[in-house]
Amino acid sequence: MKTENLWTIKSNFQPHGGLKELSKFEKKGSFYSANVLLSDIKGLSSLEELCQEFHQEGNFIGIKPYGFQPQAFFFDMDGTCIKEESLVEIAECAGAKNKVEKITEQAMAGKIDFSTSLRQRVKYLKGLDEKKLFEVSSKLKLEKGMDVFAKKCVSQNVPLYLISGGFYPLIDVVGKKVQCKSYVANRFEINSGYLTGELDGNIVDKEFKCQWMKDVCNKKGYDLSSVVAVGDGANDKAMLDAAGLAVGFKSKNVLSKSIQVYNGVGDHNLLNDFLTQDNLFN
């Protein structure tokens, strides 16, 4: 985070609305850290509002509950775990990249219902050879720091899951790269080796994502308040709202009030550093 912004936060911190005291404002590795004492629950809202002012590219800012210990991570895939919006990459093979990209941007910003937008985009892929899906899969690249972060999770026995509004078989490839425990995504309807322009099965919309995360927590015995969700667009809002710690990765404004951590730098290594502070994730 830019130093001038850090000092703006410090200078603007006033004991009011539940904010009682800010202390130990100091540099720790990649971060400036501070202890914040809240007199009541209103203080958390006041602190979140102050931090939201700095949700901008180039900043990493977050609020971490004291003693928070992550039991599991739930990641969105497109634009969060991987650099690409995979459906846009597939659409390029069908000569419809610009049209699909425009709809994708509107859906991520929350301007179009996700399910409606997904059906619209998939129609542009009618007649595409399913072999193209595997070609696109082989070209997908992980976001900066994702490989290291995933290995850290494995070494600490903290499971990582993928919940994607994208598609199989692309998530199969990405899931193996990050050694995730389980994953879920949408499926294309395919007939005789070609995409029909329709979907097969349930749509992984925001409600589905949230429920899938809750189901995994119930099955595995994770406390929902102790899991971390990471996403970037409107389709991630419900799972971010439900998780114990919500991380926005270069996220859209529609998520500004749903997240406690904003990663505008675009490097997952910083999330590792953030959680490592105070020996929370060693």
Summary of the structure (lengths in Angstrom):
residues: 282
radius of gyration: 19.6
end to end distance: 22.7
largest distance: 66.4
contacts: 938
relative contact order: 0.17
helix: 42%
strand: 23%
